[in-house]
């Protein structure tokens, strides 16, 4: 019985640790997405930059 309780406590702690990691990763992803969509002039329109004289096949993301 005591062994099961110990396993349960360990599992709960592991779940808390994983939830903390998920929260940190969500924050990092949101920060990275903000940086990616920010245009050089600081406007957040989300529009991709246009490159004159080049077709879409030559753009790599």
GROMACS elastic network, one bead per residue, 0.5 to 0.9 nm:
[ bonds ]
;  ai    aj funct       b0    kb
    1     4     6  0.52291   500
    1     5     6  0.64761   500
    1     6     6  0.88054   500
    2     5     6  0.51172   500
    2     6     6  0.62642   500
    2     7     6  0.86936   500
    3     6     6  0.50882   500
    3     7     6  0.62338   500
    3     8     6  0.85925   500
    4     7     6  0.50562   500
    4     8     6  0.61011   500
    4     9     6  0.86528   500
    5     9     6  0.61958   500
    5    10     6  0.85999   500
    6     9     6  0.51137   500
    6    10     6  0.61728   500
    6    11     6  0.85519   500
    7    10     6  0.50633   500
    7    11     6  0.60723   500
    7    12     6  0.85791   500
    8    11     6  0.50705   500
    8    12     6  0.61606   500
    8    13     6  0.86179   500
    9    12     6  0.50848   500
    9    13     6  0.61645   500
    9    14     6  0.85525   500
   10    13     6  0.51131   500
   10    14     6  0.61189   500
   10    15     6  0.86283   500
   11    15     6  0.61512   500
   11    16     6  0.86308   500
   12    15     6  0.50737   500
   12    16     6  0.62512   500
   12    17     6  0.86547   500
   13    16     6  0.50651   500
   13    17     6  0.61939   500
   13    18     6  0.86279   500
   14    17     6  0.50234   500
   14    18     6  0.61332   500
   14    19     6  0.85484   500
   15    18     6  0.50756   500
   15    19     6  0.60758   500
   15    20     6  0.85731   500
   16    19     6  0.50804   500
   16    20     6  0.62078   500
   16    21     6  0.87014   500
   17    20     6  0.51214   500
   17    21     6  0.63354   500
   17    22     6  0.87300   500
   18    21     6  0.50156   500
   18    22     6  0.61671   500
   18    23     6  0.86283   500
   19    22     6  0.50084   500
   19    23     6  0.61803   500
   19    24     6  0.86569   500
   20    23     6  0.51328   500
   20    24     6  0.62935   500
   20    25     6  0.86716   500
   21    24     6  0.51071   500
   21    25     6  0.61462   500
   21    26     6  0.86032   500
   22    25     6  0.50637   500
   22    26     6  0.61086   500
   22    27     6  0.86548   500
   23    26     6  0.51253   500
   23    27     6  0.63568   500
   23    28     6  0.87272   500
   24    27     6  0.51832   500
   24    28     6  0.62789   500
   24    29     6  0.87188   500
   25    29     6  0.60689   500
   25    30     6  0.85268   500
   26    29     6  0.51213   500
   26    30     6  0.61534   500
   26    31     6  0.85883   500
   27    30     6  0.51799   500
   27    31     6  0.62079   500
   27    32     6  0.86640   500
   28    31     6  0.50819   500
   28    32     6  0.61436   500
   28    33     6  0.85671   500
   29    32     6  0.50630   500
   29    33     6  0.60428   500
   29    34     6  0.85184   500
   30    33     6  0.51083   500
   30    34     6  0.61632   500
   30    35     6  0.86979   500
   31    34     6  0.51251   500
   31    35     6  0.63529   500
   31    36     6  0.87115   500
   32    35     6  0.50853   500
   32    36     6  0.61228   500
   32    37     6  0.87277   500
   33    37     6  0.61797   500
   33    38     6  0.84646   500
   34    37     6  0.54821   500
   34    38     6  0.61000   500
   34    44     6  0.82830   500
   35    38     6  0.52963   500
   35    39     6  0.84673   500
   36    39     6  0.80007   500
   36    46     6  0.88439   500
   37    43     6  0.89023   500
   37    44     6  0.64013   500
   37    45     6  0.75587   500
   37    46     6  0.51933   500
   37    47     6  0.76348   500
   37    48     6  0.79618   500
   38    41     6  0.80630   500
   38    42     6  0.59072   500
   38    43     6  0.62077   500
   38    44     6  0.50705   500
   38    45     6  0.75951   500
   38    46     6  0.70779   500
   39    42     6  0.52915   500
   39    43     6  0.55821   500
   39    44     6  0.63087   500
   39    45     6  0.76724   500
   39    46     6  0.77999   500
   39    47     6  0.82565   500
   39    48     6  0.83531   500
   39    49     6  0.78076   500
   40    43     6  0.74807   500
   41    44     6  0.88760   500
   43    46     6  0.84286   500
   44    47     6  0.81681   500
   45    48     6  0.87280   500
   47    50     6  0.88639   500
   50    54     6  0.86665   500
   51    54     6  0.59596   500
   51    55     6  0.81842   500
   51    56     6  0.89941   500
   51    59     6  0.87821   500
   52    55     6  0.83736   500
   54    57     6  0.80775   500
   54    58     6  0.65240   500
   54    59     6  0.80119   500
   55    58     6  0.57900   500
   55    59     6  0.74364   500
   56    59     6  0.54470   500
   56    60     6  0.86393   500
   57    60     6  0.78648   500
